[in-house]
Amino acid sequence: MENRIIVDGDLLERDEVSLPTNSEGLSYGFGLFETIKIRDGLPCFFDEHFARHKTGVSAAGIDLNFSKEELFLQAKVLIESMRVADGALKITTSKAGSRSLTYLYFKRVSAMGKGSPLRIRLSSVVKGSSAFTVKHKTLNYMDNVRELYLAQEHGFDECLFTNERGELTECSMANLFFEKSGSIRTPSVDCGLLEGVIRAKVIQIAKEAGYSVLEGKFYLEDLEEAERVFITSSGKGIETVEEVNTGQALRFDAGRHGIIGELSSKLDEMERDSLAQYVEQEQ
């Protein structure tokens, strides 16, 4: 049951799937993907994920042959066929000669609970602020995955990237936030980072709650003066950080109270509201 996949609208067993090995998608990572949290058998923030995927695919010059409604239906078919209540669904569109391939499959078929506060290691890899591959969720993710594995080999949970100007950008699988002097700060998109779906939600929630939110250019020295650090991703929501190692160990209050507790509670509410919207549409 866990081996099913949808390829261009057809529900198949994975061992029935044959992909062109000489395609640009497999040969060069020429494609884009979305990872969508599944909660209570429904995809969270599907509209936002589809919009980002469509924008990225179009910018890459790839045709997306399915509408939002068609992909939502495919996601629902796959979820129901595998009886998945909670997990992480991937939607991928890649180039294959003159055509494109869109496929849906589960990266994970169980929920990931909030674990312990994270320890993050500064990566030696410098990200180009204007690179297409850092501003879009492309299949060319080797730097991110390799640096994540390297951080884990050294006993850390995540890594942190900077760009060619020494500005903070993001983690391998998450966006970066920190609290300083009562305001929430996060690197701006023009530093070279993925404009995360949950990043946007957290910024929205914080502003609506009356917090000062600064999107800008920040450096390692800014982290040295931060009181709290947290990261955001579609799969895990908001995760607190207890340490960022930049050559020296910077330590932070990693409790889920104050601003972080408020943001987490409101994000959970927004997730539930997004699911209720899909249920209402079906009735």
DRENDO-1510 file (C-alpha; in Angstrom, 1 decimal, always signed):
<recs>
REC; n; res; u; v; w
REC; 1; MET; +0.0; +0.0; +0.0 .
REC; 2; GLU; +2.9; +2.4; +0.7 .
REC; 3; ASN; +4.4; +1.9; -2.8 .
REC; 4; ARG; +1.7; +3.7; -4.8 .
REC; 5; ILE; +2.5; +6.7; -7.0 .
REC; 6; ILE; +0.6; +8.9; -9.4 .
REC; 7; VAL; +2.3; +9.6; -12.7 .
REC; 8; ASP; +0.6; +12.2; -15.0 .
REC; 9; GLY; -2.7; +11.4; -13.4 .
REC; 10; ASP; -2.5; +7.6; -13.3 .
REC; 11; LEU; -2.4; +5.8; -10.0 .
REC; 12; LEU; +0.2; +3.0; -10.2 .
REC; 13; GLU; +2.3; +0.7; -8.1 .
REC; 14; ARG; +5.9; +2.0; -7.9 .
REC; 15; ASP; +7.3; -1.2; -9.4 .
REC; 16; GLU; +5.1; -0.5; -12.5 .
REC; 17; VAL; +6.7; +2.9; -13.1 .
REC; 18; SER; +9.3; +3.4; -15.8 .
REC; 19; LEU; +10.8; +6.9; -16.1 .
REC; 20; PRO; +13.0; +8.0; -19.0 .
REC; 21; THR; +16.6; +7.8; -17.8 .
REC; 22; ASN; +17.8; +10.3; -20.4 .
REC; 23; SER; +15.3; +13.0; -19.4 .
REC; 24; GLU; +16.5; +16.4; -18.1 .
REC; 25; GLY; +14.7; +15.7; -14.9 .
REC; 26; LEU; +16.7; +12.6; -14.0 .
REC; 27; SER; +19.9; +13.6; -15.8 .
REC; 28; TYR; +20.2; +17.2; -14.6 .
REC; 29; GLY; +17.7; +17.7; -11.8 .
REC; 30; PHE; +15.7; +19.9; -14.2 .
REC; 31; GLY; +12.4; +20.1; -12.3 .
REC; 32; LEU; +10.7; +21.4; -9.2 .
REC; 33; PHE; +8.9; +19.8; -6.2 .
REC; 34; GLU; +6.6; +20.6; -3.3 .
REC; 35; THR; +6.4; +18.8; +0.0 .
REC; 36; ILE; +3.0; +19.1; +1.5 .
REC; 37; LYS; +2.0; +18.2; +5.1 .
REC; 38; ILE; -0.9; +15.8; +5.3 .
REC; 39; ARG; -3.1; +16.2; +8.4 .
REC; 40; ASP; -6.2; +14.2; +9.1 .
REC; 41; GLY; -6.2; +12.9; +5.5 .
REC; 42; LEU; -6.0; +16.3; +3.9 .
REC; 43; PRO; -3.2; +18.5; +2.4 .
REC; 44; CYS; -2.3; +21.6; +4.5 .
REC; 45; PHE; -2.2; +24.9; +2.6 .
REC; 46; PHE; -2.6; +23.2; -0.8 .
REC; 47; ASP; -3.5; +26.4; -2.6 .
REC; 48; GLU; -0.3; +28.1; -1.5 .
REC; 49; HIS; +1.9; +25.1; -2.4 .
REC; 50; PHE; +0.2; +24.8; -5.8 .
REC; 51; ALA; +0.7; +28.6; -6.5 .
REC; 52; ARG; +4.4; +28.3; -5.6 .
REC; 53; HIS; +4.9; +25.2; -7.7 .
REC; 54; LYS; +3.1; +26.7; -10.7 .
REC; 55; THR; +5.3; +29.8; -10.5 .
REC; 56; GLY; +8.5; +27.9; -10.3 .
REC; 57; VAL; +7.6; +25.5; -13.1 .
REC; 58; SER; +6.6; +28.4; -15.3 .
REC; 59; ALA; +9.9; +30.2; -14.5 .
REC; 60; ALA; +11.8; +27.1; -15.5 .
REC; 61; GLY; +10.0; +26.9; -18.9 .
REC; 62; ILE; +8.3; +23.7; -18.0 .
REC; 63; ASP; +4.6; +23.0; -18.8 .
REC; 64; LEU; +2.4; +22.1; -15.9 .
REC; 65; ASN; -0.3; +20.1; -17.5 .
REC; 66; PHE; -2.7; +20.0; -14.5 .
REC; 67; SER; -4.9; +22.6; -12.9 .
REC; 68; LYS; -5.0; +23.1; -9.1 .
REC; 69; GLU; -8.3; +21.3; -9.0 .
REC; 70; GLU; -6.9; +18.3; -10.9 .
REC; 71; LEU; -3.8; +18.0; -8.7 .
REC; 72; PHE; -5.8; +18.3; -5.6 .
REC; 73; LEU; -8.0; +15.4; -6.8 .
REC; 74; GLN; -4.9; +13.3; -7.6 .
REC; 75; ALA; -3.6; +14.0; -4.1 .
REC; 76; LYS; -6.9; +13.0; -2.6 .
REC; 77; VAL; -6.9; +9.8; -4.6 .
REC; 78; LEU; -3.4; +8.9; -3.5 .
REC; 79; ILE; -4.1; +9.7; +0.1 .
REC; 80; GLU; -7.3; +7.6; +0.2 .
REC; 81; SER; -5.8; +4.7; -1.7 .
REC; 82; MET; -3.0; +4.4; +0.9 .
REC; 83; ARG; -5.3; +5.3; +3.8 .
REC; 84; VAL; -2.8; +7.9; +5.0 .
REC; 85; ALA; -4.0; +10.2; +7.8 .
REC; 86; ASP; -0.8; +12.1; +8.5 .
REC; 87; GLY; +2.5; +12.4; +6.6 .
REC; 88; ALA; +4.3; +14.3; +3.8 .
REC; 89; LEU; +3.2; +14.2; +0.2 .
REC; 90; LYS; +5.6; +15.3; -2.6 .
REC; 91; ILE; +4.4; +16.7; -6.0 .
REC; 92; THR; +7.2; +16.8; -8.6 .
REC; 93; THR; +7.2; +18.2; -12.1 .
REC; 94; SER; +10.2; +17.6; -14.3 .
REC; 95; LYS; +11.3; +18.2; -17.9 .
REC; 96; ALA; +11.4; +15.2; -20.2 .
REC; 97; GLY; +12.3; +16.3; -23.7 .
REC; 98; SER; +9.4; +18.2; -25.3 .
REC; 99; ARG; +7.0; +17.1; -22.5 .
REC; 100; SER; +6.8; +17.2; -18.7 .
REC; 101; LEU; +6.2; +14.6; -16.1 .
REC; 102; THR; +4.2; +15.3; -12.9 .
REC; 103; TYR; +4.1; +12.7; -10.2 .
REC; 104; LEU; +2.8; +12.5; -6.6 .
REC; 105; TYR; +4.1; +10.1; -3.9 .
REC; 106; PHE; +4.6; +10.0; -0.2 .
REC; 107; LYS; +7.9; +10.9; +1.3 .
REC; 108; ARG; +6.5; +10.0; +4.7 .
REC; 109; VAL; +3.3; +8.2; +5.8 .
REC; 110; SER; +3.3; +9.1; +9.5 .
REC; 111; ALA; +3.2; +12.4; +11.4 .
REC; 112; MET; +6.4; +13.9; +12.8 .
REC; 113; GLY; +5.9; +15.2; +16.3 .
REC; 114; LYS; +7.8; +18.2; +17.7 .
REC; 115; GLY; +11.1; +16.9; +19.0 .
REC; 116; SER; +13.8; +18.4; +21.2 .
REC; 117; PRO; +15.2; +21.9; +20.4 .
REC; 118; LEU; +17.6; +21.9; +17.5 .
REC; 119; ARG; +21.4; +22.3; +17.2 .
REC; 120; ILE; +22.5; +24.0; +14.0 .
REC; 121; ARG; +25.9; +24.0; +12.3 .
REC; 122; LEU; +27.2; +26.8; +10.0 .
REC; 123; SER; +27.8; +25.4; +6.5 .
REC; 124; SER; +31.0; +26.2; +4.6 .
REC; 125; VAL; +29.0; +26.2; +1.4 .
REC; 126; VAL; +28.3; +29.7; +0.1 .
REC; 127; LYS; +24.9; +30.2; -1.7 .
REC; 128; GLY; +24.6; +32.5; -4.7 .
REC; 129; SER; +21.9; +35.1; -3.9 .
REC; 130; SER; +20.6; +35.3; -7.4 .
REC; 131; ALA; +20.8; +31.5; -8.3 .
REC; 132; PHE; +17.5; +30.0; -9.6 .
REC; 133; THR; +18.1; +26.9; -7.5 .
REC; 134; VAL; +18.1; +28.8; -4.2 .
REC; 135; LYS; +14.9; +30.8; -5.0 .
REC; 136; HIS; +12.9; +27.9; -6.2 .
REC; 137; LYS; +12.3; +24.3; -4.9 .
REC; 138; THR; +14.2; +22.5; -7.6 .
REC; 139; LEU; +15.3; +18.9; -7.9 .
REC; 140; ASN; +18.9; +20.1; -7.8 .
REC; 141; TYR; +19.0; +19.9; -4.0 .
REC; 142; MET; +22.4; +18.2; -3.6 .
REC; 143; ASP; +24.1; +21.0; -1.7 .
REC; 144; ASN; +21.2; +21.1; +0.8 .
REC; 145; VAL; +21.0; +17.4; +1.4 .
REC; 146; ARG; +24.8; +16.9; +1.5 .
REC; 147; GLU; +25.3; +19.7; +4.0 .
REC; 148; LEU; +22.4; +18.4; +6.1 .
REC; 149; TYR; +24.0; +14.9; +6.3 .
REC; 150; LEU; +27.4; +16.5; +7.1 .
REC; 151; ALA; +25.8; +18.5; +9.9 .
REC; 152; GLN; +24.2; +15.3; +11.3 .
REC; 153; GLU; +27.5; +13.4; +11.1 .
REC; 154; HIS; +28.9; +16.1; +13.4 .
REC; 155; GLY; +26.1; +15.7; +15.9 .
REC; 156; PHE; +23.8; +18.5; +14.7 .
REC; 157; ASP; +20.3; +18.6; +13.5 .
REC; 158; GLU; +20.5; +21.2; +10.7 .
REC; 159; CYS; +22.9; +23.4; +8.8 .
REC; 160; LEU; +22.8; +27.2; +8.1 .
REC; 161; PHE; +23.8; +28.8; +4.9 .
REC; 162; THR; +25.2; +32.3; +4.1 .
REC; 163; ASN; +25.5; +34.0; +0.7 .
REC; 164; GLU; +28.4; +35.5; -1.2 .
REC; 165; ARG; +28.1; +38.7; +0.8 .
REC; 166; GLY; +28.1; +36.9; +4.2 .
REC; 167; GLU; +24.4; +37.4; +4.7 .
REC; 168; LEU; +22.3; +34.8; +6.5 .
REC; 169; THR; +20.0; +32.9; +4.2 .
REC; 170; GLU; +18.3; +29.7; +5.3 .
REC; 171; CYS; +18.8; +26.2; +6.6 .
REC; 172; SER; +18.8; +23.1; +4.3 .
REC; 173; MET; +15.1; +22.3; +4.8 .
REC; 174; ALA; +13.8; +25.4; +6.6 .
REC; 175; ASN; +13.6; +29.1; +6.8 .
REC; 176; LEU; +15.4; +31.0; +9.6 .
REC; 177; PHE; +13.9; +33.5; +12.2 .
REC; 178; PHE; +15.3; +35.1; +15.3 .
REC; 179; GLU; +14.1; +37.3; +18.0 .
REC; 180; LYS; +16.0; +40.4; +19.0 .
REC; 181; SER; +15.0; +43.4; +21.1 .
REC; 182; GLY; +11.3; +42.4; +20.9 .
REC; 183; SER; +11.1; +42.1; +17.1 .
REC; 184; ILE; +11.1; +39.1; +14.9 .
REC; 185; ARG; +13.7; +39.1; +12.1 .
REC; 186; THR; +14.2; +36.9; +9.1 .
REC; 187; PRO; +16.5; +37.1; +6.0 .
REC; 188; SER; +14.8; +38.8; +3.0 .
REC; 189; VAL; +14.1; +36.8; -0.2 .
REC; 190; ASP; +16.7; +38.8; -2.1 .
REC; 191; CYS; +19.4; +37.3; +0.1 .
REC; 192; GLY; +18.9; +34.1; -1.9 .
REC; 193; LEU; +16.4; +31.7; -0.2 .
REC; 194; LEU; +13.2; +29.8; -0.7 .
REC; 195; GLU; +10.1; +31.8; +0.1 .
REC; 196; GLY; +8.6; +29.2; +2.3 .
REC; 197; VAL; +4.9; +28.7; +2.7 .
REC; 198; ILE; +5.1; +28.5; +6.5 .
REC; 199; ARG; +7.6; +31.4; +6.5 .
REC; 200; ALA; +4.9; +33.6; +4.9 .
REC; 201; LYS; +2.3; +32.3; +7.4 .
REC; 202; VAL; +4.5; +33.1; +10.4 .
REC; 203; ILE; +5.2; +36.6; +9.1 .
REC; 204; GLN; +1.5; +37.2; +8.6 .
REC; 205; ILE; +0.6; +35.8; +12.0 .
REC; 206; ALA; +3.3; +37.9; +13.8 .
REC; 207; LYS; +2.2; +41.1; +12.1 .
REC; 208; GLU; -1.5; +40.5; +12.8 .
REC; 209; ALA; -0.6; +39.9; +16.5 .
REC; 210; GLY; +1.2; +43.3; +16.6 .
REC; 211; TYR; +4.8; +42.2; +16.5 .
REC; 212; SER; +7.5; +44.1; +14.7 .
REC; 213; VAL; +8.7; +41.9; +11.8 .
REC; 214; LEU; +11.9; +42.8; +9.9 .
REC; 215; GLU; +12.8; +41.2; +6.6 .
REC; 216; GLY; +16.3; +42.2; +5.8 .
REC; 217; LYS; +20.0; +41.6; +5.5 .
REC; 218; PHE; +21.5; +40.0; +8.6 .
REC; 219; TYR; +24.8; +38.5; +9.5 .
REC; 220; LEU; +26.4; +36.1; +12.0 .
REC; 221; GLU; +26.9; +39.0; +14.4 .
REC; 222; ASP; +23.2; +39.5; +14.5 .
REC; 223; LEU; +22.7; +36.0; +15.7 .
REC; 224; GLU; +25.3; +36.6; +18.5 .
REC; 225; GLU; +22.9; +39.3; +19.8 .
REC; 226; ALA; +19.7; +37.3; +19.4 .
REC; 227; GLU; +17.6; +36.1; +22.3 .
REC; 228; ARG; +15.8; +33.3; +20.5 .
REC; 229; VAL; +16.1; +31.4; +17.2 .
REC; 230; PHE; +13.6; +29.3; +15.4 .
REC; 231; ILE; +13.1; +27.7; +12.0 .
REC; 232; THR; +10.0; +27.0; +9.9 .
REC; 233; SER; +9.1; +24.3; +7.4 .
REC; 234; SER; +5.9; +22.8; +5.9 .
REC; 235; GLY; +6.5; +19.4; +7.4 .
REC; 236; LYS; +7.4; +20.4; +11.0 .
REC; 237; GLY; +6.0; +23.9; +11.4 .
REC; 238; ILE; +7.9; +25.9; +14.0 .
REC; 239; GLU; +11.0; +24.4; +15.6 .
REC; 240; THR; +13.0; +26.0; +18.4 .
REC; 241; VAL; +16.8; +26.2; +18.3 .
REC; 242; GLU; +19.0; +25.9; +21.3 .
REC; 243; GLU; +22.4; +26.3; +19.6 .
REC; 244; VAL; +23.9; +27.7; +16.4 .
REC; 245; ASN; +27.6; +26.7; +16.0 .
REC; 246; THR; +29.5; +29.3; +13.9 .
REC; 247; GLY; +32.9; +28.2; +15.1 .
REC; 248; GLN; +31.7; +29.2; +18.6 .
REC; 249; ALA; +28.5; +27.8; +20.2 .
REC; 250; LEU; +25.8; +30.4; +20.3 .
REC; 251; ARG; +23.1; +29.3; +22.8 .
REC; 252; PHE; +19.5; +30.5; +23.0 .
REC; 253; ASP; +16.3; +30.1; +25.0 .
REC; 254; ALA; +14.6; +27.2; +23.3 .
REC; 255; GLY; +11.3; +27.2; +25.3 .
REC; 256; ARG; +8.0; +27.2; +23.4 .
REC; 257; HIS; +6.6; +30.1; +25.3 .
REC; 258; GLY; +6.1; +33.8; +24.6 .
REC; 259; ILE; +6.2; +34.8; +20.9 .
REC; 260; ILE; +7.0; +31.3; +19.7 .
REC; 261; GLY; +4.2; +29.7; +21.7 .
REC; 262; GLU; +1.8; +32.3; +20.3 .
REC; 263; LEU; +3.0; +31.8; +16.7 .
REC; 264; SER; +2.8; +28.0; +17.0 .
REC; 265; SER; -0.8; +28.1; +18.4 .
REC; 266; LYS; -2.0; +30.4; +15.7 .
REC; 267; LEU; -0.2; +28.4; +12.9 .
REC; 268; ASP; -2.0; +25.3; +14.2 .
REC; 269; GLU; -5.3; +27.1; +14.0 .
REC; 270; MET; -4.5; +28.3; +10.4 .
REC; 271; GLU; -3.7; +24.7; +9.4 .
REC; 272; ARG; -7.0; +23.5; +10.7 .
REC; 273; ASP; -8.9; +26.3; +9.0 .
REC; 274; SER; -7.2; +25.4; +5.6 .
REC; 275; LEU; -8.4; +21.8; +6.0 .
REC; 276; ALA; -11.9; +22.9; +6.9 .
REC; 277; GLN; -12.0; +25.0; +3.7 .
REC; 278; TYR; -11.4; +21.8; +1.6 .
REC; 279; VAL; -14.1; +19.9; +3.5 .
REC; 280; GLU; -16.6; +22.7; +2.9 .
REC; 281; GLN; -15.8; +22.7; -0.8 .
REC; 282; GLU; -16.7; +19.0; -1.0 .
REC; 283; GLN; -20.0; +19.5; +0.7 .
</recs>
